[in-house]
Amino acid sequence: MSLAAQDRVILTGLLDGTAPGAKPRAIELYVDGTVDLGDYVIQRYANTGTEPTGIALSGTYTDAFVYVVNGTDEFAQAFGTAGDFANIISSGTVSGNGNDAFALSRNGTILDQVGGEIGDDTDLYTDSYLYRTDNTGPDGGWVAANWTIPGNDVLDNKSLAEIGALVPFGSYRVGAVGPSVAVSPTADLGEPEKNGAFTLTLSEPAAQSVTITYELGGTAVAGTDFTDPQSGSVDIPAGTLSVPVNLTVIDDKTIEGTETIELTVTAVTDARYATGATATLSLTDDDLGSDPIGIHLVQGTTDVSPLAGNTVTVQAVVVGDFQAGLGGFYLQEEDADADLDSLTSEGIFVFASSPDVNIGDLVTVTAVVEERFNQTQLRGGDAGAMITIEAVNVGMPTAVNLALPSSDDRLEAFEGMRVSPVNMVITSVDGLERFGEIEVTSDERLVQFTECNEPNATALAAFIATQENDVVVIDDGRSGTNLRPILLPTGDPLSARTEFRAGQRISGLTGVLGYGFNRYRIQPTETDRVTLSGNERPTDAPDVGGNLRVVSANVLNYFTTLGSRGADTEGELQRQEAKIVAAMCALEADIIGLIEIENNDNVALARLVDSLSVHCGSRYRYVVSPNPGEDQIMVALVYRSDRVEESGTAAALATPASLFVGPGTNRVPLAQTFRVIDSTSPSFGETLTVCVNHLKSKGSGCGDGDDDSGGAGNCNGTRTGAARAITEWLATDPTGSEDSDVLIIGDLNSYRMEDPIDVFLQAGYQNTKTLVGDGKFPCGGGPPSYVFGGRWGSLDYALASPSLARHITGATAWTVNAPEPEILDYNTEDGGAHIYAADFYRFSDHDPIVVGIDLGQIVNKVPNGAGTASPVELQRSGESSYTFVNMVRRSEYLITNAAGQVLHRGVATPLAGTISTVGLPAGIYFVVLREPGVEIATFKVFK
């Protein structure tokens, strides 16, 4: 195709993100005119390479920005999805390391370039960005003079929201060069009677008179603070270059401080002249004076103080003393001095490390008002502030009960004030180790969207927006990173024995609501009554019943090759091993599926299995995989040789290669059949096939058509394809067992409502956690196994084939890892050496899945749900029959489905107490027994 003169594509921005996984990474394109991007390609020249990797483009756009993104979820959180930010092309190849060059080409010709010269190893944008200067490009190559280059590491330690605020994506402007209108400030205004003016100037005189229309904005209000006699337009006669815009000040009596008036040119009758020029005047208020004013006047009704830049005097009570930690203190008006406006705050931060103040002091401060890191504050002694302690131990202002959800606009009204959070649950402890902060939300932890919802981009955006209003940070009142000891909201230091976990409800806390790093934060001031409750730390392995136990456990890169993906030293490896062994010994599993074992000819696997045998009191062996794959990590099967034996031919699935071989694919699954050889077990002689898996992560992209923007994330197609291949493979009986009892376990890297899980369920497999679990958080899925970004869901599964499902007696996640602070793991960096115990807490970042099974003809008794102790139990006595045990008198019973619909009624006696479920489809049912003299008993059964 041929392009019109204005139809072109320009590289305008490049981002190297710093969120987990170095996300987001993105290239910004600007389409000037109308262009089909399918005719173009972006070429990545990695490091000093001169052979490019191509990134295909697609879609037709008109005068729009388009973003080629690695990490679409992170990009959406940083920049949103509105407007041009919805124009996303997903690509995992956008992974520049600060010295990677990217070229835009068409028909083999480079049209534009960003990131430096091809082959040059200079780091230009590591943990940073590059952005094109307006009205430049395309350049046909790299032209550094046409780019803003802020330097490396400017995005270090920045949140996604902070990255979105710092990187100027979407701001590039292009236009033809021609005559224009300039605006300049001529004279500022001041009360009571100093008028002011702007000057409008043409870059070249017009042949005929022109009319210039303008708009007036800023913090000053026309008609209240000033008047415009020209009413928004002026004429410039032919041959004249400039005219004034005169403004008349109004002397009001409102305390306003210095305000601004901004003039923007919006139209010119001669269309040759460009519009958009702006300039700003100041309007000085004469009503501020030197007497103390209310802090609410300083704060105003928006997130920016109306008195910013002015010197004010306030007198209030110190409600938070953080001079040692944050370099200042918080003041709040006494209750009697507060106004009645719900939009204004009564508190403010004073950035001053001296003089030394204490909570309860009445202090007078005269200082300059400023916005620092988006928090309104008074600048301290370094800016000439006067701070006087007037009295001590005065009464404290009343704390505000702070409930979520609450928008930032609403929280702004409490900035700097005493608050007592109510009904708060810890949703994230990810920032505890490095920043001393936790995230709390209302009622229950935040949930991953696709744990409870089908992927949908529109619904996802609304979901995230809702969640963002439902979280606030509880900080530790200190600045800096990796501070030790780690202080908890209880006031206590964190230790290996401290029970402090996500999911706990926190109550009794009072602090000051501040703002920093783009988040509202509660800085604790009163911790003596703080209590933590709920989501208790497990002390024992879960009771899942049955007589055969299978565990799926991610062991977080157990590597004997030191300094690679796991432990850095032998000491760290021993610490890691001790925690894993403690967990496996406590679980007493007969069969264990391990994920993230180093793939090094079974050296790492053999060491771990030997350690299990030594410390657990049972002899463990591992299955030799016929094909562990090419990845650095592999899956493994381990078993207690005194309880089960290998009864089939170990099988691995490595086809098709596009799904299981090479970078960006799933790890090779391993399946083996086991026979129960413990003659004391009711399952003696029975067999079971276990298939352990580790599907592709969401961390790096797999390309357009594979990555999902509706919530399932990167490589959804690769995982879905693997799920389909695995179910089809298992249907062929790859181990030769001739037994239909199959359990699929492992880290499937998919939340419950995503396509890969749907594929397994459609093949007849049942999620054991929902089959026999407690049906609780989140949305009936039972305990989640993983947390990312403070949002919870299940990535780890045990899926039972139809014939096996009826033999499942229990299944759950053992929550000893994901809710725990990361610093409790084996690593010794950043003070971790001093917060360690050789126990099973935080042996990984995923919680293991534990499954109980009874393969015998008669499975365990089903406990009854009677409120008063009843001796009656229900016991499976056949494939489709159950018998009441310990029943002493004639009783009525009924069978209902999960919706409560009665399907059958009958009478049972001590001599004829067997009931049948013949004819009922597979599912969950309830048997209700009405025995005279005893409360109604309810039994939950599965078919």
N, C-alpha and C positions, 0 to 999 in steps of 0.2 A: 504494500500500500504506500501511497505518497502522503506526506504530511503537509498540511497547510502551514503557512509561515509561523502561526502561533501555536501549532500543535507540537508539543515537545514534552520530554520527561526529564526531570532534573533530580539528582541526588541532593537532598537538603539536610539530612541528619543521620547520625550514627550513635548508637547507645550501647555501652558495655555495662550491664546492670550488676548490682551487688547483693540482690536478695538471694536466699538459698538457691543453690544451683547456678549462681551467677546469672540470675534472671532479673528482669527481662533483657534480652538482647534484641536490638531492632535497627532496621534501616528505614529512614523516611524518604519517600519519593514525592515529588510534586508533579502532577499532570497539568500542564498548561495548555488549555484547549481540550479537545476530545481525542483520546488515544486508546487503542486496544493494546494492553500490556502483553498480550500473548506473543507479540512480535519482538519482545525484548527479553533479555536475560541478564541477571546479575552474576558476576563472576567473583568468587572469593579466592584471594591469593593469601594462603595461610602462612604466617610467620615470614620467612624469607623466600617462600616458594614462588616460582614463576609459572607453574602449571595450575590453572584455576579449576575450582569446583563450581559447576553451574547451579544456579537457583532459578527455576522456572517461574515466570510470572503469568498472571491471567487476569481477565476482566477488563471491561471498558469503562473509563472514568472521564469526567469532564471537570476541569478546574478543581481538582481535589487532591488531598493528601492520601497516600496509600502507604501502609506499613508492612514490611516483611519482618516477621516476628518469630523469635525462639523464646517460648514462654508466654503463651497467649493469656493464661490466667493471671500471671503476674503483671503483664502489660495492662490488662483491663483494670486491675486493682490500682495501678499507678496512674493511668491516664483516663480511665472510664471507657465507655463504649458508645458515647454519643457522637453525632456528627461524623467527621472524617475518621475518628478513632474506631469506627466500625469497619473501616476498609482494611481488613487484615488478610495477609497472605502468610500462612504458617510455614516455617521452615527451620528445621534443626541445624541447617548449615550456617545460619547466622550465629556464629560462635567466635567472633573475633577476640583476640587476646591482647589488644592494644597496639599490635603491630601488623595486623591483617589489613590488607587493602581490598576494597570492593569496587568493581568497575561495572558500569552499566553499558551494555553493548547491544547492537542491533545489526544483524547480518554480518557478524564478525568484526564490526568496527566499534571501538570504545568511544562512547559519547560523553561519559562523565565518570568521575572517580572520587572516592573518599577513603580516608584512613591512611594516606601516605603514598609514597612511591612504591610500585611493585618491586619486591625483592629487598626493600629496605627494612631492617629490623628495629628501627626506632619506635619505641612505645609512645604513641601520641595520645591514646585515650583509654589506658587501662583503668578500669573502675571509674570511667568518666564518659564524656560525650564530645562529639564534634557537631557544629551547626553552621549552616551556610549563611553568608551575608546576604541581606535582601538584594534582589534585582541582579544577582550574579548567576552564572551557569546557564546551560551546561558548559563545562570547560574542555571536554575532550581529553582530560587527564587530571592529575592532581595539581591544584593551584592553591597552595597554603594561604595565600593572601586573601582568598575569598571565603575563609572559614574562621569561625570563632573556635579557638583551641584553649579551653580553660585549664588544661593540664591533667596529669594523672591523679587518681585517688580522690577526686572531689566528691564521689558518691559513697565513699567508705562509711560504713555504719549508718547508712541512711535507710529509713523504711521505704516501702513502696510509695506511700503517699508523699514522702519527702522527695523521692526521685521524680515523681510526677510534677512536683512543684518546681524543681530545679531545672529540669531539662526542657528547653523551649520548643518542644515539638508542636507543630501546627502554627508557628508564628512567622514562617518565611513569607515574604511578600515579593511579588513581581509586578512590574508595570512599565509602560513606555515612558521615556524621559521627555518632558515637554515643559511649557511654562507652568508656574505654580504660584500659590499664595503662601506667604510666610506670616506667622503671628509672633509678635514679641511683646513682652510685658513692658509697659511704659512707666507706670507708677502704681505702687501698692495703695490699698485703701486702709483707713484707720478711723476708729471711732474717736471723738464724736463727729468730726466734720471733714476728714481728709478724704477727698475723692480720688479715684484712680482711673487708669486707662490701659487698653491694649493698643497696639498699632498693627494694622493689616497692610502688608506690602506685596505688590506684584513683582515677580521676577523680571518682567519686561512690561512696558506700558501697552495698554490695549488701544486699538484704533478707535473703538467706541466705548462709551460708558458701560461699566459692568456693575452688577449688583452681587454682593457677597452675602450669603446667608450663613449664620453661625448659631451654635447652641452653647449655652452657659451651664456648666456643671460645677462639681467640687463640693466641699462641705458647707460653704455658705449658701443660703437660700435666697433666690431672687424674690423680691417683694417683702422679705422679712429682714434681711441683712443689707441689701443693696437694691438699687433699681437700675434698669437699662433703658435710658431715654430713646435708644435706637430701635428697641423692640426686636432685636435679633437679625437686623440686616442693615448694611450700609452701601452707599454707591461710591464708586471710584470713577471720576470723570475721565474721559479719553485723554491720554497723554500723561496722566498722573500715576505715580507709583504707589503712594500710601495715603491712608486716612486713619484717624483715631477712632477707637470705640470707647467712649467715655462712660464711666459708671459712677453712680452717686451712692455714697455710704448712707446707711440708716442707723442712727444711734439708738439701739434697743437697750434694754436693761437686763438681758439674759446673760448669764455667765457662759461664755462660749470659747474663750481663748482665741488663738489665732486660727482663722479659717482660710480656706482656699477657694478661688474662683478660677475655673478652667474654661477657656474658650476653644471650641473646635469648629473649623470651617466645614460646613456641610454641603454647600452648593455655590456655584458661580455661573452666572448667566452665559458667560463665554465658556463653552464646554472644553476648550483647549486647556484651561487652567485646572491643574490637579487640586483636589480637595483633601481634607484629612489633617491639615496642619493644626497643631495645638500649642497653647502656652498657658501658664498659670500665674495668677497674682495671689498675694496674701491680703487678708483683711484682719487687722489687729483689733482685738476687743479691749475695751477700757473698763470692763466691769469685774475683772478677775480679782484685783486687789491683792492684799497680803494676808488677810484673815483666813483661818482654816475654812475649807469648804468640804462638803460631803464627798466621800469616796465615790458615791454613785454618780456624782457629776463628772468625776474624772473618768470613770469606766464608760459612761454613756450606755446607749441601748444597742450598740453594734459591737463587733469584735475589734474595732479600732477606736481608741479613745478620741473623743472630740477635742481634747485638750493636748494631744500629742505635740511635743515641742515647746509647750508652755511650762513656766515655773509655777507650781501650785504649793499650797500649804494644806496639809491634812492633819487631823489629830484623831487617833484611834488606838485600839488595843492590839498588842502583839498576840496573835493566835497561833503562830507557827514560827519557831526559832530554828532556822536552818543555816545560820551563818557559817558553821563549820562545814556543812555539806554542800549547800547550794550557793553560798556566798551572800545570803540575805535572809530576810524575815518577812512574814506576812502580817499585814494590819487589817483589822476589820472594825467597822463602826460599831459602837455600842448600840444595843437594841433601840434605845430611845432616839438615836440619831439617824436610824435607817429611814429611807423614803418608802413609799407605798407602790413603787413601780416594779412590777415583777420582771421587767426586762433589764434592770440595772443591778450590778453587783455592788455589795457593800465592802468587798475586800480587795486588797492589792498587794503586790510583791514589792518590797523595797530592796534594791540590789546594793547592799552595803554590809561589809563584814565588820564594821565598827561604827559607833561604839557598841559594846556588848549589851545586848538586850535579852530579856527573858519573857517567856510566855506569861501573860498577865500584866505586863508593863503598859502604861498609858504613854504613848509616844507622840510627839509633834515632829513632823517631817516637812521641810521645805525643799523641794527638789524638782527637777525637770521630768516631765512625763514622756515616756517613750514606749515604743512597741519593740520588744526584743524576743526574737524567735516566736513571734505572734502572741506573746503574752504582754498585757499592759503592765507597766511597772514604773516605779520612781527610781531615778538614777541616783546612786549614793555619793559617798564622800569624794570619789575620784572626779565627780562632776560638780563639786562645790555645794553639795547638799548640806542642810543644817538639820541635825537630828538631836532632839532633846527628850530625855526621859522625865515625864511630868509626875508619875506616880507608879507604885508597884502593887502587884496583887489585887488589881481591880477585878470586878466581875467580868466573866467571859460572855461574849455574845452567844446567843442560842445557835446551836448547830442545826443545819438544814438536813432533813431526811432526804437522802439522794437515792432515787430509784431509777432503774433502767427498764425499758429502753428510753433514751432521751437523746435528742438531736444535739449537735454541736451548738446550735443557736440557743437551745435551752440551757445547756451546761455553761455557756458564756455568762449567763446571768448569775452564776455562782462562783465565777473565777475569783480565787483569792479568799474564799469564805470557808468557815468551818462546816464540814459535812459529815454525816453519818450514813454510810451506805447501808441499804436494807435489802434483804432477799438476794444477796449476791453469792454466786458460785464461781469458783476458780475454773476458768476454761483453758488457761495456758500458763505453764511455768517455764516456757522456752527462754524467756529473757531473764530468768532469775540468776543464772550463773554469771552472765556477762554484765548485765545492767542493774541487777537487784530489783527487778520489777516482775510483776505478774499481771495477768489480764483476768478480769472478772466480768461476768455477765449475769443476766437475771434468770432465776429459777433453775436452769439446767445448762450444761455446757453447750457451746455452739456446735452445730452439726454440719458436716460436708453436704453440699446440695444434693449430689447424686446418691448419697446414702439413703435418702428418703424420697427423691424425686427423679423422674425420668429426665435425661439430659435435654435442655432447652435453653438457648442463649438468652431469650427475652426473660424467661422466668428466673434464670440464674442472676441476671443483672438486678432484678427486683429483690431477689433473695439476699444478695450480698449487701445491697443498700439498706435493707432492714437490719441485717446483722451488724453493720457498722454503727448503727445507733444503739446497739445493745451490748456494748463493751466499753470498759474504762480500765485504765491502768492503776494499780496500786504500786507505788514506788517506795524507795527506801530512804528518801530525803538526802541522798548523796549524789554527787556528780562524778563522772569517771567510769571506767570499765574495769571489770574483774577485781572489784574491791573485796577484801576479805577482812573479817568474816562476812559471810552472806547473811544479811539480816532479813528476818521474816516479818510479816505484818503483826505477829504476836510480840515483837520486840526481841525474840530469841534468835540466836545464831543457828544456821542450818548445820546439822551433823548427819552422819550416816544413820543414826538411830531416830532422827526426827521424823515423825509422821506428818509430812507436808506434801500434799498431792493435788493435782488437778481433780476436779469433781467434788472437792470439799466445799461445804457451805461456810462462809465466813461471816461472823456477826460480832457486834460489840466494839467495832472499830470507829474511831473518830479521827479525822485528819483535815487537811486543807486541800481544796481543789485548785491545782495549778495547771499550767499548760507548758509543754515543752516537747520538742521533737515531733511536732504535729499531732500530739495526743493530749487529751485531758488526763491528768494524773492526780491521784489522791496521795498526798504526802502525810503519813501517819503522825499524829501528835499524841494520841491517847491509846495505848495498847494493853493496859493492864486488865481490861475486861474482854479482850478478844478471845473468841472460841472458834474452833474448827470442828465440823461434824460432817458425817456422810462420807460415802465412798471410802470406807475404811481400808487400810492397807491389809491385804491378805497375809495371814501368818502360816497358812497351810495350803496344800494343794486342794483344788476344788473337788467336791464329791460329785462324781458323774455316774456313780453306780456301775453295774455290769461287772464282768470278771475279766475283761480285756480292755486295756487302755492304750489309746493312740494319741500322740502329741505331734503337732506341727509347730516348729520353733525356728524363727529367724534369729540367727546368732550374730548378726551385725559384723560381718567380715571377720570371721575367725581365720587369721592368717598366721602361718608359721614363718613366712617370708617377712621379716621385720622391716618396718619403714615403708610399707606399700599402702595397702588399703586398711589394714587393721592396726595391731599394736606396733609401736615404734621401737620398743625395747623388749628384751626377754622378761624384765620385771613387769611391764604392762601386760605381756602375753600371759604371764602366770596369774595376774589379777583378773584378766578377762576369763581365763579358763576356770578359775576358782568360782566365779559367779555363774558361769554356764553349768558347771558340774553341780553346784549347789541347787540350781533350779531343776536339773534333770533328775537328781537323786530324790528331791522332794516330790516330783511328779510320779515317780515309779512307773514310768510308761513301759509297756511291752514292746511297742513299735514307735520310733521317733523319726519324723521327717525333718531334716535339717536344711535350712536355707542360708545362703551366704557363707558356705565353707570354701576355703581356698582350693582352687582347681590345680593341684600340684602333685599329680600321681598318687593321690590319697595320703600324702605325708601328713597334712594337717588333720585329715579325718582320722587316720590311725592314732595320732597322738591324743586327740580328744576322746576317742573310744577307749583307749587304754586308761585314760584318766577316769572315765566313767566307771570302768570295771574295778579300778582300785578303790575309789571313794564311795561307790553306791552299794557295794556288797553283793553285786550281781555281775555275771559275766555278760558283757555286751560285745556284739560283733556288728560289722557293717556289710552292706550289700555292695559287691563290686559292680559298678556300673559298666555296661559294655560301651558306653559312649558318654563321657561327662561333658562333652561340648568344648567349644573354643574360648569361652569367656573366662575371665580371671576367677569368677566364683561359680560354684555348682551347687546342685541339690544332692542330698544323700539320704539313705535309709539306714537306720541303726535299730538293732533289736536285742532283747534279752534272750540269750541262747538257752536259758533254762526254762523259758516259758513258751517260746515259739521257734520254729525253724523255717528256713527257706524251702518252699514247696513248689516253686515254679522256676522258670528261666527268667532271670532279670532282663528287663527290656527297657530300652531308651528310644525316645522319638526325636529324630533329627531331620525329618523331612516334613514339609518341603523346606529346603535350605533358606528360603526367603523369610521363614518364620523362626528358625532355630539355629542358624549358622551365621556367624559374623556380627559385626557391630550393629547395635540398634535392634537386635532380635531378642526373643525370649530365650531363657535358659532351657537346656535339654531336659525334659521330664524323665523321671525314673520310676518304673513300676516293678513290683515283685509281689508274689503270693506267699503268704505265711500260713503255716499250720500250727494250731495250738497243741503243744506236746506235754503240757502240765496235766498229768492224769487226775489231779484233784480239782481241775477247773470244770465247771458245767459245760464249757465250750470245747472240751477235749476232743481232738480229732477234727474239729471244724477248720475251714480255711477262709482266708480273707485276702484280697488284693488291695495293696495301698500304692497310690501313685502320687508322688511328691512333685511340686511345680514351683517355678518362680517366673512369672510373666514379666514382660517388659515394663519398666517403670514409667511414670509420667514426667520424669525429670528432663528429658531432652526430646525434641520434636522428631517426628518421622515423616513430615511432609504433608502437603495439601492432600486432602482426601483421606488421610490416615488420622491426623490430629483432629480432635473434636473441640469446638468452641462452646458447646452447650453444657459443659461441666465435667465431662469425662476426661478431658485433657489430652495431652500428647499421646500418640501411638495407640489410640483406642482401637483402630482397625487392626493393628498388629496383635494386640491382645485378643481381640475377638476371633481373628483367624486362628490363633493358637488354641483357643477354647474349642473351636469347631474341630480342629485337627485332633485334639486330645480325646474328645468324646468318640470320634469315629475310630480312632486307633484302639481305644479300650474296648470298643464293641467287637473288635477282632480277636479278643482274648490273647494279647501279646505274650503273656507269661505262660500260656498253655494250661491254665488252671481248671478250665471247664467249670468255673464257679462264677456266678453272677454277682456275688457280694464284692462290691468295689467301693473304696473310699478315696476320693480325690482330696488331697490336702495341699497346703502351701500358701505362699504369698502371691496372690493373683493380681495385686496392684489395681484392683477394681472395686469400687464401692457397690453396694448391693443392687442399685437400680441401673447399673451400666450394662452395656451389651454383652461383655464376656460372661457375666453371671447369668444373664438371660439365656445364653446358649447352653450353659450347663443345665439350667432348670428345664429348658425345653427338651433336653435329651433325657429327662426323667430323674436327674439327680436332685436330691433335696438338701437344703442348707440345714445341717444338724443343729446349728445354734437357734434357728427359728422353729425347728421341728420339736425340740424338747427343751428349749431354753426358757428363760424367765419372761421373755417378751417385753422387756423394759427398754430403757434408753439405749440407743436412739430409735424412735419410731418403731418399736417392737422388735428390733434386731438383736437385743441382748447387748452385753458389754462390748463396746467398740474396742478394736485392737490397735488403733493407730491415731495419731494426732498430727496435723500439719497446719501451721498458721493459726493454732488455737481452735481448729475445727476438727470434729471427731467423726470417725467412721470405721468400717471394717474393711481391711485389705486382705485379711487372713481367713482361711476357710477350711472346713471339713465338709465335703459334699458326699452324701451317701447315695448309692444306686438304689433303685426301687426295692430290690430284694433285701438289701442291707438295712434300709431305713427302719423297718419294723424291729430290728434288733438293737437300735440305738437307745441307750438308757439315759444318756445325758450328754450335754455338750455346752461348753462355755469358753470365753476368753479368760485366761488367768491374768488379772490386771496388776502385774508386778513391775511393768516396764513403762508403758506409755504415760501413765499419770505421774510418774516420778521425775524429779529434777535430773537433768542430763548429767550434772556434775557428780552424781552418785555412781557413774559407770566406772570402767577400769582405767581411764586415762589419768595421767599424772599432771598434765598441763594445767596452768591457771589455778593452782591450789587444789586440784583434785586429789593429789597425793595425801592430803590431810583429811579428806572427807570420803573415806572408803571403808567398806566392810566386805569381807569375803562371803556375802550372802547372795540371795537370788534377786534382790531388788536392782532394777535397771541393768540386767544382764544383756539387754538389747533395747532397741527403740520400738519394736513390735511386741505386743503381748502374744504369748503362745495360745494355741487353741487345743483344748483338752476334750477328748471324746471317750465316753464309756460305751462298751458294747457287750452284749451277751448273745453269743451265737448258738446257745443251747436251744433244745426244743421248748423248754419252759424257761421263760425269762424271769427276771426279778419281779418281786411283788411290787404292785403300784401302791404307793402310800395314799391314804385317804385324806380328804381336806376337811374333816369334821372339826368344828370349833371345840367340842368336848371330846376328850380322848375316847376313841372307839377301837376295839380290837380287830375290826373287820378290815381285811386287805383284799385286793383283787390281784389274781395271779394268772398270767397267760398259761393256758393248758393245751394250746394247739395253735395251728396257723391262724385260725379265725375264731378262737374261743377263749373265754376267760372264766375263772371260777372264784366265787367268793369264799374266802378262808376266814375261819373264826366267827362265822355267823351263827347265832344260837337260836334264832326264832324266825318265823316266816316274815318275809319283808317284800315290799314293792320296790321296783327299780325302773328307771327309764334311761334311754340312750338319746343324747342330743348331739347336734353338730356344733361347730365352734360359734355359730351365730345364735345358738340357743333353741333352735327348732327341734322339737321332739320327734325322733325317728322311730322309736319303739318303746312299748311299755310291757312290763311283765311282772311275774311273781317268782321269787327265789326262796328256797328252804335250805336248812342245813344239809339235807340229803340230796337236794336237786338245785344246787347253787351255780350251775354252769350256764353262761349266756353266750350267744353267738353273734358275730359281726359279719356273717356271710351275706354277700350282696351289697355291702357298703363299699364305696370306692375308697382308695387310699386317702388318708387325711387324719385330722385330729378330731377326737370325739370325747364326750364326757359321759360317764356312767354315774347316775345319781341314785343312791340307795337310801330308802326310808325304812329304817329298822326301829320298831317300837321301843320307846324308852331311851333312845340314843339320838343325838343330833344328826341331821342329814349329812351323809358322807358323800363326797364327790371325788371321782377318780378320772384322771386325764390319761387317755390311751391313744395309741397311734396305730394306724393300719397302713 
